[in-house]
Amino acid sequence: MTLRLATLSLLILYPIAWFAPLMRAGLLPIFGLSEISVITGLQSLWGSDAPLALIVTFFAIFAPYLKTIGLALVQWGYLDPRAKPVLYVLGKLAMADIFLIALYITLAKGIGYATIEVAWGLYMFTSCIVASLILSLATERALPNKD
């Protein structure tokens, strides 16, 4: 039951993480910093590069959320446990988003003209992704495949 509740809690925590500030960024510290969240980043990306925005939207929003819904359905017995490999792949795709954000922060800090400060939302979003992976492993052990 704890496994199920933890998985369902992610369905609430993900949307909070999407709107939480991932970072504060600006051009030199004297000009002030703007907060960037997953949603504001996607809004900006949709205005400048729609194909990339579509890919990032899938990695940041759809992959982790669909994986969590699928995992909950498996845990409650509404989805065949043989679907777990697909959910595992969705989890890996969601983790790719965290890698991209970390890469962008590293690149921007290396430029020297931009100031970037990591905010609490990045930790929350990363924690949701990692918790989802841990819950997947725990589900795998609790509900082995019925072949």
C-alpha positions, 0 to 999 in steps of 0.5 A, a space after each residue: 500500500 505504501 508503494 502505491 501511495 508513493 507512486 500516486 503522490 508523484 502525480 501531485 508532485 510532478 505538476 508542482 515541480 513543473 512550475 517550481 523555479 529550476 534556476 535563476 538566470 540573467 546577464 551579469 549579476 547587476 541586471 537581476 535574475 529571472 526565474 526559469 521553470 520547466 513551464 516557462 522554459 517550454 513557453 519560451 522554447 515553443 516561441 523560438 523552436 517548435 520541433 525542439 520544444 516538442 521533444 523537450 515537452 515529451 521528455 519533461 512532461 509526458 514521459 515521466 507522467 505517463 510512466 508514473 500513471 502506468 506504474 500506478 496502473 500496474 501496482 493496482 492491477 489494472 495494467 499487465 505487469 508485462 508492460 513494465 519494460 515500456 515504463 522503464 524506457 519512459 523513465 530513462 527518457 525522463 532522466 534524459 531531461 535532467 541531464 540536458 538541464 544540468 548540461 545547459 547550466 554547466 555550459 552557461 556558467 562556463 560562458 562567464 557573461 551569464 549568471 545562473 543559480 540553481 533553484 529548489 525546483 531543480 532538486 524537486 524535479 530531479 527527486 521526482 524522476 529518481 523517486 519514480 525510478 526507485 518506485 519502478 525497481 520496488 514494483 519490479 521486486 514486489 510484482 514479478 512478471 507473470 509470463 
